[in-house]
Amino acid sequence: MSLLVGQGLDKYYGAQEVFTNVDMRIENRDRIGLVGPNGEGKTTLLRLFAGLEEPTSGQLTSKRQLRHGYLPQDPPLLGEVSVREFVMRVYAGVRRLERQLHELAGRLETDGSNEDLLSAYSALQGEFERLDGYVYENRITATLTGLGLKPDDFGRRLDELSGGQRTRVLLGRILLEEPDLLLLDEPTNHLDLDAVEWLEAWLQSYSGALVVVSHDRFFLEAVTQRTWEMAGKRLETYRGAYSAYVRQREARYQERLRLWEEQQAFIAKTEDFIRRHMAGQRTREAQGRRTRLERFQKEEAVERPEAPQHIRVRLRPDRRSGDIVLRFADLVVGYQRDNPLVSLPDLEVRRGMRIAVVGANGAGKTTLMRTILGELAPLMGQIRVGAGVRIGYLSQTHDYLRPDDTVLEALLEAAPDMPREKARTLLGSFLFTGDSVFKTVGQLSGGQRSRVALARLAVQDANLLVLDEPTNHLDIASQEILQEVLLTFDGTILLVSHDRYLVQALSTHVWVVTDGGLEVVEGAWNEYTEWRQRDTGDSGQAAGATVAQLEREAGKQARRERQQLNRLHTRRQELEASIQQLEDSLSRLSQTIGAAGEAQDMERVHQLGTEYRASEKRLEALWEEWEELATAIEAVG
């Protein structure tokens, strides 16, 4: 059964048309990547699916009691509770059962032979197990740590967290809810590579349906099986993941262009016939053709397919650098001498190298770049810049762009001698046309600011590019173009990026920042993953363990603990029965000894006394074992 079906969906904000006549269907276990240029309505469509907005017209129907989980790009403030308490709310019912089990266990401590209590405990335990009660805490820990949160963060209040941390917490809670339909808007933002790979592994084993908006091409390739493209206010559907979509998109465009060109040839030929024969002997035939042509143009003719608008980037160094671009000697970088971030081996960067710097968030990649740029002094060692080297820098935060500057002013600040008309022409190649060059930087989206930063880079004529997350906020088409430009760049590139597609296509070397040091791997992403497997035995999937694997292990452990607990309870019941029997026996022995004493049968008194003392020792041993069992039950349960 379909989870969600849309027919003729239109969406307007006032007079502004976002998209029109969208037909779509989401089936169970669908894996859909939603792509397209920025500003085309992808987020709006997700919000419709999540029930946060209504279509202006058309019909959107869903399966009864459809459970969905929606991750926005910028999550709202989530309250003042702790991370753990916020996520624990997913298991409110399970925790209620857990409290009831503890209560029954306490009552069994004092009334272990009560059949009704034992029966109620057994039934409740079965329901608790069915709801994964024995593994939910393991699942929470695995999910939050998999997404890059540290155990120290679990007790922090949500309003103390950064935006990126809040995104990871909300994503973790949504994953733990395991809804029928996941709606994820740029879920890999704020995740480092390990967390992205963990999320990929989780989604690959997820049993529900997925619609994901993402500019991460590697991620789309890993987790999707169909692709929807929002472009030109319409929704186009394609079979397969990202790479299949790219091939089909080009083939579809070429086929539509061929049909349009054939149509234009037919129209031109028909108009020529009409023009030549309207006043001659074949006037009636010419009139008939004109009538049919008018009907064809009104009812059947297709419009010329629009070629997608793309940025046009040219990165050309104004001069060639020397063969040695950078040389590092005993370099240590960071902010505190007693707590450095990265210590580098002695290295040379030679002209033409394209180096990708990878590592976990906070490992020191950006700090290393800032040190190379001279913004930070090294803690130790030296950086020598080679002859003729001119550096161009692209920051992931774009912090050198002033919010009150216009787009045109931001470009001219980087190239003050450039004529204004030439600057406007250049900005047009970055899709800033007309009055859009007079928008202030503060009014721009993240993608638009990235295009301004690229335009500034293009006028620096650098032969060494230092790029910190250059594809952040760029739509996929712009990423593809930037990738081609960097591949043909006749200079040297030092690149920090989580974009595995870009790293694989571009890099000649990978520098791995890890454990306060730096390892050099020759090659691209594939060679890096092979090195990582050799070096650590890590397959790159979910940091060595998926949630499913962790749950299986936790489930095995929980079953072992339940079996042990059952054995302990059974033994305690046996002990309590033996203690009761022995205490009854001692009571009878005491009476018998008293009767023998009254009868002056001293031999019988001595014999019974020996038996009594032996029984007392056995009773003492039984009580010691009972106390040990009580301690063990408390520890296990």
FENMOCOR-V566469 format. One line per field, one symbol per residue. phi: phi as a letter, one per 20 degrees, with the letter a starting at -180 (. if undefined). psi: psi as a letter, one per 20 degrees, with the letter a starting at -180 (. if undefined). burial: + if it has 16 or more other ideal C-beta (glycine too) atoms within 10 Angstrom, else -. Layout:
BEGIN
phi: ???
psi: ???
burial: ???
END
This chain:
BEGIN
phi: .febcdclfdbcdmeeeebbledbbdegmfcdedcqgfneoffgfffffemecdffbnccdcfflfeccddffcfffdodffgffffffgdgffffffffffffffffgdbfefffffffffffffffffemfecffffffffffgeneegfffeffffeefgfffgffffgffffflffcedddlfegmdefffffffgffffdfeeecccebeeffffffddcccddebmmcdddcenegfffgffffffffffffffffffffffffffffffdfddfdgffffffffffffffeddfdfffefgfcfcdcdcfebeeffeeccdcleccqdcfebfecddffccddgnfcdedcqfgnfofffffffffnfceffbnccdeffmecedccefelfeeegeffgffffffecfeffffffffffffdmddlfffefegfeefgffffffffffffeeledcedddlfegmefffffffggffffefeadcdcdbeeffffffdfdbcddeblmcbdddeodfffffffffffcmefndmlnbeggffffffffffffffffffffffffffffffffffffffffgfffffffffemefffffffffffffffffffffffffffffffffffe
psi: qqhpppplpqpqncippgrqlpprpprpjqnpporrqqjijghggghghijirqqhrrpoqrqpkppqpporgnqrpjajrrgghghhhhkggghghghhghghhhhhhilijohgggggggghhghghhjkhijhhhggghgghhjjqqhhihiqqhiiqrghhhghggggggghhmrhppopolhipjprgghghghggghhjpiaqppppqjohggghhiqiqpppoqkjrppqqpraghhggghggggghghggggggghgggggghggghhjhjbhkgghggghgghgggghhhhqqqppppqpqqopoopqirprrhogqppokppqaiphjmqgppqrpqpoqpiqopporrqpihjghggghghijhqqqhraqppprpjpppppoqhikiipphiqrgghhghhhmhipqghhghgghhikknqciiijqqhhiqrghhhhhghhgghhjikqiopopomhjpiprgghggggghghhjpmbqpoppqjnhgggghgqhqppoopkjapqpppabgghghgghgghijpijokkiprggghhgghggghgghggggggggghghgghggggghhgghggggggggghghjknhghggghgghghghggggghghghghgggggghgg.
burial: --++-+--+-+------+++-+-+-+---+++++++++-+++++++++++----+--+-+-+---+-++++++-+--+---+++-+++-++--+--++--+--++--+--------++-++--++--++--++++++++++++++++++---++-+-+--+---++++++++++++--+++++++++++++++++++++++++--+-+++++++++++++++++-++++++---++-+-+++-+++-++-------------+------+--++--+--------+--++--+-----------+-----+-+-+-+---+---++++--++++-----+++++----+++-+++++++---++++++++++-----++---+-++--+-++++++-+--+---++++-+++-++-------++-++-++++---++---+--+--++++++++++++++-++++++++++++++++++++++-++--+-+++++++++++++++++-++++++---++-+--++--++-++-----+-+-++-++++-++--+---+---+--+--++--+--+---+--+---+--+---+--+--------+--+---+------+--+---+--+--++----
END
